[in-house]
């Protein structure tokens, strides 16, 4: 009976992650500060042309004083074309409640950058740049990206 239970658990966990093509998370922020001059870069390759989703993962200290955190996301495609776009990480909903999944003093959230976007095979780079209006953004635990194949 235990074997069946563990087999089901492993299958469920494997199923949840089988569409993940790439994920990387940086938690190296000195004094939990994301400096304005600090751009985080992530490189990955896609083996096949298909439709993909891009997410930003963000971890922060709970009850952050900023409901919106402006960043810039630059996607560089295999042909070398870079496409910058402004993006806002929303740490609070319209009612002022934390958007992230919080446990104690820490919150994690995942936001969609794009979904079901057609991408060709090849090497990509995603740069995340802090566009906060001060020298640094406080209370940052980490940031990263996740690329998944779009669901059917």
Buried (B, 14 or more C-beta within 10 A) or exposed (E): EEEEEEEEEEEEEEEEEEEEBBBBBBEEBEEBBBBBEBEBEBEBEBEEEBEBBBBBBBBBBBEBEBBEBBBBBBBBBBEEEEEEEEBEBBBBEEEEEBBBEBEEEBBBBBBEBBEEEEBEEEEBBBBBBBBBEEEBBBBBBBBBBBBBBBEE
